[in-house]
């Protein structure tokens, strides 16, 4: 990502999210992908990209929100599917409801690490993205993405205090 890009749904296409994850999944330099899921389409291209990334040897972590309104059963099924595929799944965070879009990608290029991400409102449901108004920021800003990585660290150890300055 050469510069930040702010996307507004449904005015812009949701496909940018899918394309980003598909490209990351097949990129041999990508080592890690992290993502939040609140609500997802039944045949989600986004989930398929995450599974393919794991099959390609990338470290994939997905937070699946089990308290997603009207999607609890589907999200439990999704979490179990991802676990069966070998993906590290965080099944929500106690006393916290995660309802936002987050993607975090690490790519090793020589001795440097590049980071890319998406921060947005709403969820990664390909169908409802055509109906609901949401916003996503596609960024490679190091300061912002350091804090996105910290959010995933918090999801895994929820009582760890993290001081945010960018988010």
Number of C-alpha atoms within 10 A of each C-alpha: 12 7 9 13 12 14 17 17 17 15 14 13 13 20 13 12 19 19 14 19 26 19 13 24 27 16 14 14 16 23 20 20 24 21 24 23 28 24 25 21 14 12 10 14 19 23 22 16 20 26 19 19 26 22 16 15 14 23 19 24 22 24 22 26 25 24 20 18 10 9 15 16 13 16 21 16 13 19 23 15 14 22 14 10 13 15 21 17 21 18 19 21 18 9 7 11 13 21 19 20 24 27 24 24 24 21 18 14 10 7 6 8 12 16 22 21 30 22 20 20 15 22 20 26 20 21 13 17 20 15 11 14 13 18 17 21 17 21 20 20 16 13 11 19 24 14 17 23 19 17 17 21 13 15 19 17 11 15 8 11 9 12 9 12 8 10 11
